[in-house]
Amino acid sequence: MIAIAFIHLLILRRQVEHFTHIWNIHNIRKQKNRSWLIAGKPHLNYFHPKIVNDTAMDCGHPVHDAVLKKIKSALGTYGKK
C-alpha cells in the first residue's frame, strides 16, 4: 500500500494542481438577485479584491510572529533535506 501511494502521489498532486489552476482562472459570472456575490476570477477575488470590485472586503488576518514560531518549533526538521 505504501509503494502504491508513493507511486501515485505525484500523479495525484499534479491532477490537484491542474484542477486548482483551472478553477482559479475561470470567470465567475454575475448572478441575478444575488448582488452580494462578486463576479470575476477567483484568484483575483481572493488576492486583489479591490481590483475586481470597490465594495469588496479584504478579510485576511495578519499572523503574529509568536504563532509562526510555535508552529515552526512544532514541525522541527520536517521537510528539511
N, C-alpha and C positions, 0 to 999 in steps of 0.2 A: 504494500500500500504506500509506503514511504517513497519507493522508487517511482511508482506511477505518479504520485503527487509531485515529485521533483521534476519529472519529465514534462508534465502537463502544466506546471505552474507558470512557466514562461509563456506558453500559448494562452493561457487564461488571462495573464496580466496584459498581454498585447491586445486581446479582444476587449477587455475592460477599458483600456486606454483609448482604443479606437472608438468605442461607444461613447465615452466621455467627450472626446474631441468632437465627434459628430453632433452630439447633443448640445454642446456649448456654442457651436457656430450656427445652428439653425435659428430661424426667426420665430418669435412668438407673436402671433397676430393679436390685434386689438379685439376685445370681446364685447359684444352687445350687453348692455345692462350690467357691466362689471367694470366700472370706471376705476376701481382700486387696483386692478391688475395692470402691471406695466408691460407694455409690448417691447419687443427688441430681442437682442441676442442675450442669452443667459450669462455669458462670460462678461459682457459689458454691464449688464444689470447688476451683477454682483460686485465687480471690481471698480466700476466707474458709474455709479448710479446717477450722478448729476449730469453726465453727458447725455444719457438717454431721456431723462425727464427731470425738469427743475424741481418738481414736488417730491421726487423720490428721496427716501431717507437712507442714510448710511447707518446701518445697525451694527457695525463692527464694534468690538470691545477691545481695549488695549490689554495686553497680557503683561503682568507685573514680573519683574526680574526674579523675585523670590519664588514665584511659581515655576518659572522656567528652570531655575537652579535645582529645585526639588525634583522635577521630572528628570532632569539630566542626571542627577545623582542616583535616582532610582533605576535608570537604564544602565548605568555603569559603562561597560565596554561593549554593549550590544551594538552590532552593526559596524564596528571598527575592524579594520583589517590589520 
